[in-house]
Amino acid sequence: MLKTILLVTAQIVFVTAFVSAEEPASAKPAINLDERRAFGYLEDICKLGRRPSESEGMTKQQELLIDHFEKLGARVGKQEFNTAHPKTGVPVRMTNLIVSWHPQAKERVLLCCHYDTRPYPDRDKDRPKGPFIGANDGGSGVALFMEMGHSLPAIQPTFGVDMVFFDGEEFIFQRDGGKFFLGSEHFAQQYRDRPPPYRYVCGVLVDMIGDKKLSIPVEPLSQKFAPKVVRSVWETAKTLGIKEFVSKPHASEINDDHVPLNEIAKIPTADLIDFDYPHWHTTKDTPFQCSGASLVKVGRVLLTWLQQVPEDVGK
């Protein structure tokens, strides 16, 4: 799924360990996360099969998500646009889904992931044209947000919250090269060129956060573009004792959906990503390699963080 391109930097941006002198936030009983239910959502998504843009699997996934979030009380909208198929030139319909919680708020936080899968497992040495269901790379962020939806109606976030599911993150038919981030780029351009009646204070992108052996280091481009977001999220994880959030930076920059959000829309956005995943873009990226416990750990951090996002995080 992930169209991610690694841009190895000659100089690593070092990040000091975040230490918070504050006492842990008071208990938030409204947070309701369940490992088995979260993993069940991941399995349900993967049962749909491959989910490239405008595929049958993508259409079924959209129907599943709209039904799920509307039943939980969210407002769901579509942001649609066309792009040319990279091989045939035929128009392909792309759809970003926008799920809004507390929609009356004029200042909002953006939570986002991509929900398309790469057309083929092109890094699979044995089956580069085999089936690719993208459990971690594509499915994990979707399952996480589905699980978080059980808590968001009840908690009191600092700002309103939008979950955005980006289409066309990696509508790529070759192993290297191609046009990535179609959905996030369109979203960022629309936000810049047709400003909505609200403002995104900041954002968090999640990508490949379901690995059984989860480890989320600081992504260097996130530290560059959104240092306050990074600091506040990792401080929250430290307070919660969730050690999978590692304050040490990743060895290389990761080009992901957060780049258009930062560069085009000017929304300070951090990328939570465990890129050191051995089954990336292979047929082995299945639910068996993932864990509901990993999803819930990320969910606990984000739901707690949403209730204490610093007022100046986007400044």
VMD Tcl script that draws the C-alpha trace (Angstrom):
set ca {
  {0.00 0.00 0.00}
  {2.44 2.50 1.19}
  {3.84 4.52 -1.58}
  {6.39 5.74 0.83}
  {9.72 6.77 -0.55}
  {12.73 6.85 1.75}
  {14.88 9.92 1.40}
  {18.03 9.08 3.27}
  {19.46 12.19 4.83}
  {23.14 12.87 5.15}
  {22.51 14.28 8.55}
  {20.05 12.79 10.99}
  {17.96 15.24 12.94}
  {18.44 14.17 16.54}
  {15.55 14.52 18.91}
  {16.07 14.72 22.62}
  {14.03 12.46 24.82}
  {10.83 14.11 25.90}
  {10.40 14.33 29.61}
  {7.26 15.71 31.16}
  {7.34 16.97 34.72}
  {3.58 17.06 34.87}
  {1.50 14.47 36.64}
  {-0.43 12.04 34.42}
  {-3.73 13.31 33.11}
  {-6.75 12.36 35.15}
  {-8.45 9.11 34.22}
  {-10.70 9.35 31.20}
  {-13.35 6.67 31.64}
  {-14.93 7.60 28.29}
  {-12.00 5.98 26.45}
  {-13.34 2.62 25.37}
  {-10.82 0.58 23.40}
  {-10.99 -3.16 22.89}
  {-8.12 -5.17 21.40}
  {-10.28 -8.00 20.09}
  {-12.81 -5.65 18.52}
  {-10.04 -3.59 16.89}
  {-8.42 -6.70 15.45}
  {-11.85 -7.87 14.27}
  {-12.21 -4.64 12.31}
  {-8.84 -5.29 10.68}
  {-9.96 -8.79 9.72}
  {-13.24 -7.46 8.31}
  {-11.36 -4.97 6.13}
  {-8.97 -7.62 4.84}
  {-11.83 -9.98 4.01}
  {-12.84 -7.44 1.38}
  {-9.68 -8.39 -0.49}
  {-7.53 -5.99 -2.46}
  {-8.65 -2.35 -2.21}
  {-6.95 -0.22 -4.86}
  {-8.65 3.00 -5.94}
  {-12.02 2.51 -7.69}
  {-11.91 -1.27 -7.19}
  {-14.77 -3.43 -5.97}
  {-12.96 -3.88 -2.67}
  {-12.59 -0.12 -2.24}
  {-16.31 0.44 -2.91}
  {-17.25 -2.18 -0.32}
  {-14.83 -0.62 2.15}
  {-16.40 2.80 1.67}
  {-19.85 1.35 2.32}
  {-18.57 -0.41 5.44}
  {-16.97 2.76 6.83}
  {-19.92 5.04 6.12}
  {-22.28 2.63 7.84}
  {-19.91 2.14 10.79}
  {-19.29 5.79 11.55}
  {-22.83 7.00 10.94}
  {-24.08 4.40 13.43}
  {-21.60 5.82 15.96}
  {-23.00 9.32 15.46}
  {-20.39 10.90 13.21}
  {-21.04 13.03 10.16}
  {-19.55 11.42 7.04}
  {-18.80 13.21 3.79}
  {-17.04 12.46 0.50}
  {-14.44 14.51 -1.32}
  {-14.34 13.16 -4.86}
  {-12.05 13.89 -7.77}
  {-10.75 12.20 -10.93}
  {-7.22 11.25 -11.87}
  {-5.82 9.60 -14.97}
  {-4.94 5.92 -14.67}
  {-1.12 5.79 -14.80}
  {-1.13 3.01 -17.42}
  {-4.21 3.65 -19.57}
  {-5.00 7.33 -19.06}
  {-8.65 6.45 -18.36}
  {-10.22 8.63 -15.61}
  {-10.27 6.96 -12.20}
  {-12.64 8.20 -9.50}
  {-10.90 8.93 -6.21}
  {-12.78 9.42 -2.95}
  {-11.47 10.85 0.29}
  {-13.83 10.06 3.18}
  {-14.17 12.73 5.90}
  {-15.60 11.65 9.25}
  {-16.40 14.56 11.57}
  {-16.82 14.53 15.33}
  {-18.06 17.61 17.20}
  {-18.61 19.31 13.80}
  {-19.65 22.61 15.34}
  {-16.07 23.38 16.45}
  {-14.36 26.01 14.30}
  {-10.88 24.89 15.31}
  {-10.15 21.24 14.54}
  {-7.54 18.50 14.64}
  {-6.99 16.28 11.60}
  {-6.47 12.55 12.09}
  {-5.73 10.78 8.84}
  {-4.64 7.59 7.15}
  {-4.75 6.14 3.66}
  {-7.28 3.42 2.96}
  {-6.30 2.27 -0.50}
  {-3.95 -0.66 -1.05}
  {-1.19 -0.91 -3.59}
  {-2.45 -2.80 -6.67}
  {0.24 -5.50 -6.39}
  {2.75 -6.77 -3.79}
  {5.63 -5.61 -5.96}
  {8.31 -6.31 -3.35}
  {7.36 -9.93 -2.99}
  {10.24 -11.91 -4.51}
  {8.08 -14.94 -5.26}
  {4.69 -13.42 -6.15}
  {5.09 -9.78 -7.25}
  {1.70 -9.96 -9.02}
  {0.00 -12.00 -6.30}
  {-2.87 -10.92 -4.03}
  {-2.15 -7.97 -1.77}
  {-4.59 -7.22 1.03}
  {-2.44 -4.71 2.92}
  {-3.34 -5.54 6.51}
  {-0.73 -3.26 8.05}
  {-0.11 -1.06 5.02}
  {-3.54 0.39 4.53}
  {-5.77 -1.63 6.83}
  {-4.25 -0.85 10.23}
  {-5.03 2.86 10.22}
  {-8.59 2.19 9.10}
  {-9.15 -0.39 11.85}
  {-7.64 1.96 14.44}
  {-10.01 4.79 13.52}
  {-12.98 2.41 13.50}
  {-12.08 1.39 17.05}
  {-11.48 4.98 18.20}
  {-14.95 5.84 16.92}
  {-16.45 4.12 19.96}
  {-14.81 6.67 22.26}
  {-14.92 9.91 20.30}
  {-18.61 10.72 20.83}
  {-18.11 10.77 24.59}
  {-14.72 12.38 25.19}
  {-14.20 16.12 25.32}
  {-11.35 16.92 22.93}
  {-9.62 20.28 23.04}
  {-10.64 20.84 19.44}
  {-13.10 19.32 16.99}
  {-11.85 16.18 15.25}
  {-11.94 15.09 11.61}
  {-10.82 11.65 10.50}
  {-9.83 11.69 6.84}
  {-9.28 8.50 4.83}
  {-7.09 9.35 1.85}
  {-7.53 7.56 -1.45}
  {-4.76 7.12 -4.01}
  {-1.86 7.16 -1.62}
  {-0.10 4.61 -3.79}
  {-2.00 4.02 -6.99}
  {1.25 2.67 -8.40}
  {1.70 -0.18 -10.86}
  {5.49 -0.45 -10.86}
  {7.98 -1.13 -8.11}
  {9.67 2.28 -8.13}
  {8.58 5.73 -9.22}
  {5.08 6.99 -9.97}
  {2.73 9.56 -8.51}
  {1.97 9.12 -4.82}
  {-0.31 10.90 -2.31}
  {-3.09 11.76 -4.75}
  {-5.78 11.99 -2.08}
  {-3.79 13.96 0.47}
  {-2.50 16.33 -2.21}
  {-6.04 17.03 -3.45}
  {-7.26 17.51 0.12}
  {-4.42 19.94 0.85}
  {-5.00 21.93 -2.32}
  {-8.73 22.25 -1.62}
  {-8.04 23.39 1.93}
  {-5.60 26.02 0.64}
  {-7.59 27.22 -2.37}
  {-11.13 26.94 -0.98}
  {-10.75 27.55 2.75}
  {-13.54 25.95 4.81}
  {-15.32 27.81 7.64}
  {-12.97 26.19 10.17}
  {-9.25 25.83 10.71}
  {-7.10 22.78 11.25}
  {-4.84 23.51 14.17}
  {-2.66 20.48 13.51}
  {-2.78 16.91 12.31}
  {-1.56 13.36 12.91}
  {-1.13 10.78 10.16}
  {-1.02 7.08 11.03}
  {0.49 4.49 8.70}
  {1.55 0.89 9.34}
  {0.79 0.97 13.08}
  {-0.53 -2.59 13.45}
  {2.73 -4.57 13.53}
  {2.97 -7.17 16.32}
  {6.47 -5.84 17.04}
  {5.41 -2.21 17.04}
  {8.04 0.53 17.23}
  {7.25 4.13 16.30}
  {10.33 6.34 16.23}
  {10.14 10.05 15.49}
  {9.89 10.57 11.74}
  {12.43 13.31 10.79}
  {10.18 15.25 8.39}
  {7.53 15.39 11.12}
  {10.10 16.83 13.50}
  {11.03 19.39 10.84}
  {7.49 20.48 9.93}
  {5.55 19.90 13.18}
  {7.91 19.77 16.18}
  {5.23 20.82 18.69}
  {2.89 18.10 17.48}
  {5.66 15.52 17.77}
  {6.63 16.69 21.23}
  {3.08 16.68 22.58}
  {2.21 13.25 21.15}
  {5.39 11.58 22.40}
  {5.01 13.24 25.80}
  {1.52 11.77 26.00}
  {2.87 8.32 25.17}
  {5.58 8.67 27.82}
  {3.02 9.69 30.43}
  {0.93 6.63 29.56}
  {3.97 4.38 29.72}
  {3.62 3.26 26.10}
  {7.20 2.44 25.19}
  {6.47 1.67 21.55}
  {6.71 5.43 20.92}
  {10.47 5.86 20.69}
  {11.94 9.35 21.07}
  {14.95 8.39 18.93}
  {14.48 9.51 15.31}
  {14.18 7.12 12.40}
  {17.39 6.86 10.38}
  {15.81 8.41 7.29}
  {13.06 10.77 6.25}
  {9.83 9.10 5.15}
  {7.86 10.78 2.41}
  {4.20 10.12 3.25}
  {0.75 11.74 3.19}
  {1.82 14.26 5.84}
  {4.11 16.05 3.36}
  {1.32 17.65 1.23}
  {-0.51 18.57 4.42}
  {2.53 20.40 5.74}
  {3.83 21.89 2.50}
  {0.59 22.76 0.68}
  {-2.08 23.14 3.35}
  {0.35 24.41 6.02}
  {-1.25 22.11 8.60}
  {1.50 21.04 11.04}
  {1.17 17.26 10.79}
  {3.20 14.43 12.30}
  {3.48 10.92 10.86}
  {3.16 7.95 13.22}
  {4.71 5.12 11.23}
  {6.53 1.87 11.92}
  {8.35 1.62 8.62}
  {10.66 -1.20 9.67}
  {8.06 -3.81 8.75}
  {9.49 -6.91 7.03}
  {6.30 -7.69 5.10}
  {5.93 -4.29 3.40}
  {4.39 -4.66 -0.06}
  {4.39 -8.47 0.02}
  {1.68 -11.12 0.11}
  {2.62 -11.74 3.75}
  {1.13 -8.40 4.88}
  {-1.85 -10.16 6.49}
  {-3.70 -9.84 9.82}
  {-1.49 -12.65 11.17}
  {1.41 -10.18 11.23}
  {-0.64 -7.61 13.14}
  {-1.95 -7.16 16.66}
  {-5.02 -5.62 18.23}
  {-2.81 -4.67 21.17}
  {-0.68 -2.49 18.90}
  {-3.75 -0.74 17.50}
  {-5.10 -0.05 20.98}
  {-1.79 1.36 22.23}
  {-1.76 3.91 19.43}
  {-5.44 4.62 20.07}
  {-4.83 5.28 23.77}
  {-2.13 7.79 22.94}
  {-4.24 9.63 20.37}
  {-7.44 9.72 22.42}
  {-5.59 10.98 25.49}
  {-3.67 13.50 23.40}
  {-6.88 14.83 21.83}
  {-8.09 15.81 25.30}
  {-4.97 17.83 26.06}
  {-3.72 19.19 22.74}
  {-1.72 22.33 23.58}
  {-3.38 25.56 22.46}
  {-0.20 26.70 20.68}
  {0.55 23.37 18.96}
  {-0.02 24.81 15.50}
  {1.94 28.01 16.00}
}
mol new
graphics top color blue
foreach p $ca { graphics top sphere $p radius 0.5 }
foreach p [lrange $ca 0 end-1] q [lrange $ca 1 end] { graphics top cylinder $p $q radius 0.2 }
display resetview
